[in-house]
Amino acid sequence: MNIITFPGIGITFNVSKVAVTILGRPITWYAIFIVVAICIAFIFYKKRDGLYKIKFADVFDLSLYLIPISFLGARLYYVLFNLDYYLKNPADILNISKGGLAIYGGIIAGAITCYIFSRKRKIDFLNLLDYLIPPIALGQSIGRWGNFVNIEAYGTETTNILRMGILENGIYKEVHPTFLYESFATFIIFLFLLFYQKKRNFRGEITYIYLCFYSFARAIIEPLRIDSLMIGKYRISHVLSIAILVVLLSFLSKKVKNLHNKL
């Protein structure tokens, strides 16, 4: 049992990584949050059956590939950028109970899977992504609470009102709850996209907006984290977020300008 405090707002949590043990096997909160996120996403997809001519039945079939491949992509991305450690500890490669899923790896693997599936089913790729994206943002928001329970994905020491008090190697410190920042940011993105979904102006707009918003949020949050994946002295997710944001903002500005010119 771990004690996590938020001294600035006077809240204390006693948390355990394990939610319940069934037949001698521990079921972690991390896994439960992920399963809950997936189930909620399916509820939203079912309610929006037919949006952009995307059928829920196709999405259900896609999920049989998309979910495991996205997890593998997220894990592979993380392992590749921690290769020195995993070459020395190969038994830990498949051990995700300690965390170690990189969202950008999941996004890349998921996008490739969606593209191949859309070609085989003759479904418009951008329409499919626009249909899928909002609940994915909600899933990110929910999933980040697995980081909270695991006491991971936190940031540097701080004195701000939302600071989180934790014990690390027996030493108490107060840090940025970066998991909370990202959970809040992705929930706001979800709400915006949910209401904007039926007002989109062109194919792919929902996806581009999501990538812009998420990259912007990640570009702000990533420098606060102490567990960033690195290439030399550069934070990979920070560099990637800025690059995505710059490219897509340029693309969207041209797209919007062309739409106005046609009106």
Secondary structure, DSSP 8 states (H G I E B T S, - for coil): -EEEEETTTTEEEEE-SEEEEETTEEEEHHHHHHHHHHHHHHHHHHHTTTGGG--HHHHHHHHHHHHHHHHHHHHHHHHHTTHHHHHH-GGGTT-GGG----HHHHHHHHHHHHHHHHHHHT--HHHHHHHHHHHHHHHHHHHHHHHHHHT-S-BSB--STT-EEEEETTEEEEE--HHHHHHHHHHHHHHHHHHHGGG-SSTTHHHHHHHHHHHHHHHHHGGGBSS--EETTEEHHHHHHHHHHHHHHHHHHHHHHHHHHH-
